[in-house]
Structures are given as structure tokens and as C-alpha cells.
């Protein structure tokens, strides 16, 4: 919710004549970056509060599972899944016991 609220004013200030402008991501113009950003925020919003449903993510037809397995991080060991979204960005989700 907080991410959506912080993003909303930025998106609202973006006009259609800016969509074709370049971004620091050299392969993406403003339109592609906004589409990706809003898609990811929507995906995160649909997750249960605080935890990623790794089985649901693995079964999502819009995501490609790149790697899966236990990984150690700042909160200890957790089951991790890397997925690639339709825009080609790879994102990690991790669930801790």
C-alpha cells in the first residue's frame, strides 16, 4: 500500500508526451518503465501480507521460474524462487520459516 501511495504522484505527473523519453534503463523508455513498475506493484499487492506464496508464483502463467531453492540471507535460511516477468526482469521472492 505504501509503495502504491508513494508511486501514484510520480505517475500522475507523467504526461503522454513523456512516454517515449529515455530512462536510465537504456533498453526502456518511460512507457515501458511505467508499465513494468505498475505491474510489479500490482503483483506485490496481490501477495498475502508479509509473505510470498511461492507455489502461487511458480504457477503464475505470466512468470517464468528461473531458479528455486533454499538460500541464506539476513533473516536466515528461507525458500527462495527467482521468476522472470513478461518484461524480462528477474525478481527474487523468499519465504522464511
Buried (B, 14 or more C-beta within 10 A) or exposed (E): EEEEEEBEEEEEEBEEEEBEEEEEEEEBBBBBBBBBBEBBBEBBEEEEEEEBBBEEBEEBEEBEBEEBEEBEEEEEEBBBBBBBBEBEEEBEBBBEE
